[in-house]
Amino acid sequence: MVFDTQGDKILTKSLNVLKRGGQIIHISGPPDLNFAEAIHANWLLKKVIPLLSWSIRCKAKQRGIDYSFLFMQPNGAQLTQITQLDEAEKLKPIIDQIHDFDQAQEALQYVNTGRSKGKVILKIKS
């Protein structure tokens, strides 16, 4: 499973990382029909919104991967779902580097190179 918060580059790379049967959950990318239904869109928007994610959904389907857009809202039900995924150890963040807070500038420069292979973490306290 890939829980993508970044966007296009990561979304495309995720397709190459996941095995058949994998899942991409995207919170910043193209919405799907489930999103249109969740916001109670009118019939026209229910036809148009899925077109925004058509390309990525087709690529995912060809690879046997499930794509879904998660519309984040501050609600307890979604937080409970995320907590359950975390407790079941289904969310496994990839950590690239950990920096002390006084190294924030170096960490930001590294992230901006586009070469990080995971999360770059700043420690507030040692």
C-alpha positions as CSV (number, residue, x, y, z in Angstrom):
1,M,0.0,0.0,0.0
2,V,1.2,3.5,-0.8
3,F,-0.4,6.4,1.1
4,D,0.6,9.3,-1.2
5,T,0.5,12.9,0.1
6,Q,2.9,14.4,-2.5
7,G,1.5,14.4,-6.0
8,D,2.2,13.5,-9.6
9,K,5.9,12.4,-9.4
10,I,5.3,10.1,-6.4
11,L,2.0,8.8,-7.8
12,T,3.7,7.7,-11.0
13,K,6.6,6.1,-9.1
14,S,4.2,4.3,-6.8
15,L,2.8,2.3,-9.8
16,N,6.3,0.9,-10.4
17,V,6.9,0.0,-6.7
18,L,3.6,-1.8,-5.9
19,K,3.0,-5.4,-6.7
20,R,-0.2,-6.7,-8.3
21,G,-3.0,-6.4,-5.8
22,G,-1.4,-3.3,-4.2
23,Q,-3.3,-0.2,-3.4
24,I,-2.6,3.5,-3.8
25,I,-4.4,5.9,-1.6
26,H,-3.9,9.5,-2.8
27,I,-4.9,12.6,-0.9
28,S,-3.6,15.3,-3.2
29,G,-4.2,13.9,-6.6
30,P,-6.9,13.5,-9.1
31,P,-10.3,12.6,-7.5
32,D,-12.4,9.6,-8.5
33,L,-16.1,8.8,-8.6
34,N,-16.1,7.9,-4.9
35,F,-15.1,11.5,-4.2
36,A,-17.9,12.9,-6.4
37,E,-20.4,10.7,-4.5
38,A,-19.0,11.7,-1.1
39,I,-19.4,15.4,-1.9
40,H,-22.9,14.8,-3.3
41,A,-22.0,16.2,-6.7
42,N,-24.7,16.7,-9.3
43,W,-25.0,14.2,-12.1
44,L,-22.8,16.3,-14.5
45,L,-19.9,16.5,-12.0
46,K,-20.2,12.8,-11.3
47,K,-19.4,12.3,-15.0
48,V,-16.6,14.9,-15.2
49,I,-14.7,14.3,-11.9
50,P,-13.7,10.7,-12.7
51,L,-12.2,11.9,-16.0
52,L,-9.6,13.8,-13.9
53,S,-8.2,10.5,-12.7
54,W,-8.9,8.4,-15.8
55,S,-5.3,8.1,-16.9
56,I,-3.9,7.1,-13.5
57,R,-6.7,4.7,-12.9
58,C,-6.1,3.0,-16.3
59,K,-2.4,2.6,-15.6
60,A,-3.1,1.2,-12.1
61,K,-5.7,-1.2,-13.5
62,Q,-3.2,-2.5,-16.1
63,R,-0.8,-3.3,-13.3
64,G,-3.5,-4.9,-11.1
65,I,-3.3,-2.0,-8.6
66,D,-6.3,-0.3,-6.9
67,Y,-6.3,3.5,-7.0
68,S,-8.4,5.6,-4.7
69,F,-8.6,9.2,-3.8
70,L,-9.2,10.0,-0.1
71,F,-10.9,13.3,0.5
72,M,-9.5,14.3,3.9
73,Q,-11.9,15.9,6.3
74,P,-11.5,16.5,10.0
75,N,-13.7,13.6,11.1
76,G,-13.4,10.9,13.7
77,A,-14.4,8.0,11.3
78,Q,-11.4,8.7,9.0
79,L,-9.0,9.2,11.9
80,T,-10.2,5.8,13.3
81,Q,-9.6,4.2,9.9
82,I,-6.1,5.6,9.7
83,T,-5.4,4.6,13.3
84,Q,-6.6,1.0,12.6
85,L,-4.3,0.8,9.6
86,D,-1.4,2.1,11.7
87,E,-2.1,-0.3,14.6
88,A,-2.3,-3.2,12.1
89,E,1.1,-2.1,10.9
90,K,-0.2,-1.7,7.3
91,L,1.3,1.9,7.2
92,K,5.0,1.6,6.9
93,P,6.6,5.0,6.3
94,I,10.0,4.9,4.6
95,I,12.4,7.1,6.5
96,D,15.3,8.5,4.5
97,Q,17.0,10.8,6.9
98,I,16.6,12.2,10.4
99,H,18.0,15.6,11.2
100,D,18.3,17.7,14.4
101,F,16.2,20.9,14.2
102,D,19.4,23.0,13.9
103,Q,20.1,21.1,10.6
104,A,16.7,22.2,9.1
105,Q,18.4,24.1,6.3
106,E,20.4,21.1,5.2
107,A,17.4,18.9,5.4
108,L,15.4,21.3,3.2
109,Q,18.2,21.5,0.7
110,Y,18.2,17.7,0.5
111,V,14.5,17.4,0.0
112,N,14.6,20.0,-2.7
113,T,17.1,17.9,-4.7
114,G,14.2,15.5,-5.3
115,R,16.5,12.6,-4.5
116,S,15.0,11.6,-1.1
117,K,13.8,8.0,-1.0
118,G,11.4,8.5,1.9
119,K,10.5,10.9,4.7
120,V,13.1,13.4,5.9
121,I,12.4,14.0,9.6
122,L,13.3,17.0,11.7
123,K,13.7,16.2,15.4
124,I,12.5,19.1,17.6
125,K,14.0,17.6,20.8
126,S,16.9,15.2,21.1
